[in-house]
Amino acid sequence: MAGTDDRSAEFEALRNLSTRVGADPLLVQAAGGNTSVKQDDVLWIKASGTWLMNAGRDEIFVPVRLPPLLRAVADVDPAAEKAEAFVVAELNPGGLRPSIETTVHALMPQRVVVHVHCVETISLAAQANAEALIGERLKGLDWAFVPYCRPGLPLARAIAERRSAATDILVLGNHGLVVAADTVAQAETLLGRVCGLLARTPRAAPEPDTDALVRLAAGSDYRLPAKPEAHAVATDLQSCRIAAAGTLYPDHVIFLGEGSVIAGPADTAASAAERAMAEGRDAPVEILFPGKGVLLRRDANAGAEALARCLADVTARVDGEVRYLTAQDAHQLINWDAEKYRQELTRRMSARLQ
Ligand SMILES: [Zn+2]
């Protein structure tokens, strides 16, 4: 049995790993991704809406009782959906809520679990033949592919069906990667190994035409993105076509809305936004100007900035037919209470930063 010192050293190692992973935009964007450790019967899991990169500065972990949570998953009890009912209140003075992906961590028997929205993984996991493509690269490893399901109970049930006792790698369709190990160091090594095996060279994109973008934004509610890497989704026309055809992964819907708005050759930011709104949509958070770059709505928060860059990083790696999220997938995400809470925390955090 591990002593108190061992447990706090393990926790410190997890915080350090979380900070490193959270600071890499190719692994984690905004409040996405999460890490956990199981100590005795308690699962310490990243809290909903918090950012992994802040693990060294803020308390981002929340304790959840593991045995009753696992029973709830097995019984398909709706209480497993948000896992709030299983929080150890006396160890959670900040009143944090568990991640919406807590059940993913609970179902893996290993002590340490790391879940990332790795762009290398997503770019393969969003392709129509994802399982075969990834299978070639992860040959010999104990991995399982889990087709896209909304996080919460549906994803937990799909994982329970797909994994075997030795599985320590999950690739979640249109979503991301999970690695699990019995120590933090082993989890980090496995994460590096799998990401390395899935890595591909992104297509090189032309430079953005920022002068043209500034002219197109004049007098509108739009501005240049904070991260210049975000432009590549529009300057590379193949990436632009991939984005134009639908939504590739869940956090895109949450932070940027469903699909992407593509400006026509004669459009300004204002006219592209007006046309989208005339079709019954909200004013788009991001507008893609093919060959030129992207503009973001003036009030786009830090989460939207991170996901705008992610769209460029993912589409630059896609080289085959895409399996897009359906309108029903998007609708389920937007109308899910747990997800609304996570979005609200991002809005509050962005307001503090501004
Ligand atoms: Zn995720």
Residues whose N, C-alpha, C, O or C-beta is under 5 A from the ligand:
A	BS01	ZN	G33 G176
